[in-house]
Amino acid sequence: MITYNLIVMGLFLIVLTAMLVNLLVDYRRERKIAKYPFISFLIPTYKDADMISGTIKSIYSSYKKGKFEIFVLNDCSPDNTLEVLKKLRKTYKFNVITNKKNLGKSASINNAFKRTKGDVIFIVDSDTNLNKGAVNDIVARLNDKRIGGVSCRYRPKNEGFFAAMQTIEYGMLGLVQISSNEYSTLSFWGGCMAIKRKVFEKAGKLSENAIIEDADLALKIGGLGYLAQESQYAIESDVPDSFKSWYKQKIRWTSGFMQNLIKHGGYFIKHPVAITLLCLYGIMSIFFMYTIVTTLVNLRAVGFDEDAILRMIGNYLFYPLFSIPYVMMNMPKWKRNPFRLLLVFPYAMIYYPLLTIATIHGFIKGILIYKKLKSGKRGW
């Protein structure tokens, strides 16, 4: 088992190095905004009355005045969303579309699209805050004729241990996606994605039967011959702060991934490096936990074994270090507080094994419900 573990770690290090090189190449590429397009911001909202004001304010502080329009899509929110929007309209100019019944995110956006006039369609969740750096980078990338759409990864607005673990996870996903930019990334982040109008139309807008409509859209854009990319900049978003809500989100994400894998299977073959990295990290996680458990069981059975204890300590110290790039990527405050790098230990030893379990559960669910989610069905 130790030999297999070392082989997997060696392969992972090679793949990780290749992805970091791709990340650096993307980062160093000079991009200038030749033209500021007119943008239509679509904000679907459901029970986010306490956060949507921050989203609207962030748009106004992130893009040129007079070069955008905003549509807030109220999907029958049972809270005081309409009252909040009414107050906000005294300060900010935006349109409100209230659905007569709950349609879901994809249908709400597809319906509202008919009323937009922007050259770029910018979809922003109502718990997300944009920033000028992210918006400018997206616009600069979209000036490239090859690129059909761009999104930004999340950096949690929440505080606390659970949010910190998700910050590292999103750093990992961001690395995978950005390193795939040159041959079109595998997914978008639904809370912040911008698509050229003509590309959005060619792609058939959002697939309403998709469990993760953002990733499905990125794959459709790639399938049309355009590039789907991820920005180097992160935006702030609210993330699950309880195990129940977190697990529910991961089941949706991973079952949606399986739905996309079946639907767009041939396209995934073009991204062997990204898929390999995620698989190797999962295998390392399993090997790591197996080594720790078997060592503890043997120690209990035969008593003190110095070599076994040293091997176990080696695993504790060595394996989690592979997660350091994810902390450095999505947790910039580590520079002021290097002790944040120590979060790789609970991430690798506790969080990622739980994520692996949720992933397996989600994959099984995705396979079971795939045939039920035909065109015209609501994905979530």
Secondary structure as the mmCIF struct_conf table of DSSP 4:
data_model
#
loop_
_struct_conf.conf_type_id
_struct_conf.id
_struct_conf.beg_label_comp_id
_struct_conf.beg_label_asym_id
_struct_conf.beg_label_seq_id
_struct_conf.end_label_comp_id
_struct_conf.end_label_asym_id
_struct_conf.end_label_seq_id
HELX_RH_AL_P HELX_RH_AL_P1 ILE A 2 ARG A 28
BEND BEND1 ARG A 29 ARG A 29
BEND BEND2 ALA A 34 ALA A 34
STRN STRN1 ILE A 39 THR A 45
BEND BEND3 TYR A 46 LYS A 47
TURN_TY1_P TURN_TY1_P1 ALA A 49 MET A 51
HELX_RH_AL_P HELX_RH_AL_P2 ILE A 52 TYR A 60
TURN_TY1_P TURN_TY1_P2 SER A 61 SER A 62
BEND BEND4 TYR A 63 TYR A 63
TURN_TY1_P TURN_TY1_P3 LYS A 65 GLY A 66
BEND BEND5 LYS A 67 LYS A 67
STRN STRN2 PHE A 68 ASN A 74
BEND BEND6 PRO A 78 ASN A 80
HELX_RH_AL_P HELX_RH_AL_P3 THR A 81 LEU A 88
TURN_TY1_P TURN_TY1_P4 ARG A 89 THR A 91
BEND BEND7 TYR A 92 TYR A 92
STRN STRN3 ASN A 95 THR A 98
BEND BEND8 LYS A 100 LYS A 101
HELX_RH_AL_P HELX_RH_AL_P4 LYS A 105 PHE A 113
TURN_TY1_P TURN_TY1_P5 LYS A 114 ARG A 115
BEND BEND9 ASP A 119 ASP A 119
STRN STRN4 VAL A 120 VAL A 124
TURN_TY1_P TURN_TY1_P6 SER A 126 ASP A 127
STRN STRN5 THR A 128 ASN A 129
HELX_RH_AL_P HELX_RH_AL_P5 LYS A 132 LEU A 142
TURN_TY1_P TURN_TY1_P7 ASN A 143 ASN A 143
BEND BEND10 ASP A 144 ASP A 144
TURN_TY1_P TURN_TY1_P8 LYS A 145 ARG A 146
STRN STRN6 ILE A 147 PRO A 156
BEND BEND11 LYS A 157 LYS A 157
BEND BEND12 GLY A 160 GLY A 160
HELX_RH_AL_P HELX_RH_AL_P6 PHE A 161 ILE A 178
TURN_TY1_P TURN_TY1_P9 SER A 179 SER A 180
HELX_RH_3T_P HELX_RH_3T_P1 ASN A 181 TYR A 183
BEND BEND13 LEU A 186 LEU A 186
TURN_TY1_P TURN_TY1_P10 GLY A 190 GLY A 191
STRN STRN7 CYS A 192 LYS A 196
HELX_RH_AL_P HELX_RH_AL_P7 ARG A 197 LYS A 202
TURN_TY1_P TURN_TY1_P11 ALA A 203 GLY A 204
BEND BEND14 LYS A 205 LYS A 205
TURN_TY1_P TURN_TY1_P12 GLU A 208 ASN A 209
BEND BEND15 ILE A 211 ILE A 212
HELX_RH_AL_P HELX_RH_AL_P8 GLU A 213 GLY A 223
TURN_TY1_P TURN_TY1_P13 LEU A 224 GLY A 225
HELX_LH_PP_P HELX_LH_PP_P1 TYR A 226 TYR A 226
STRN STRN8 LEU A 227 SER A 237
BEND BEND16 SER A 242 SER A 242
HELX_RH_AL_P HELX_RH_AL_P9 PHE A 243 LYS A 263
TURN_TY1_P TURN_TY1_P14 HIS A 264 HIS A 264
HELX_RH_AL_P HELX_RH_AL_P10 GLY A 265 PHE A 268
TURN_TY1_P TURN_TY1_P15 ILE A 269 LYS A 270
HELX_RH_AL_P HELX_RH_AL_P11 PRO A 272 VAL A 302
HELX_RH_AL_P HELX_RH_AL_P12 GLU A 306 PHE A 318
HELX_RH_3T_P HELX_RH_3T_P2 TYR A 319 SER A 323
HELX_RH_AL_P HELX_RH_AL_P13 ILE A 324 ASN A 330
HELX_RH_3T_P HELX_RH_3T_P3 PRO A 332 LYS A 335
TURN_TY1_P TURN_TY1_P16 ARG A 336 ARG A 336
HELX_RH_3T_P HELX_RH_3T_P4 PRO A 338 LEU A 343
HELX_RH_AL_P HELX_RH_AL_P14 VAL A 344 PRO A 346
HELX_RH_PI_P HELX_RH_PI_P1 TYR A 347 TYR A 351
HELX_RH_AL_P HELX_RH_AL_P15 TYR A 352 ILE A 369
HELX_RH_3T_P HELX_RH_3T_P5 TYR A 370 LYS A 372
TURN_TY1_P TURN_TY1_P17 SER A 375 GLY A 376
BEND BEND17 LYS A 377 LYS A 377
#
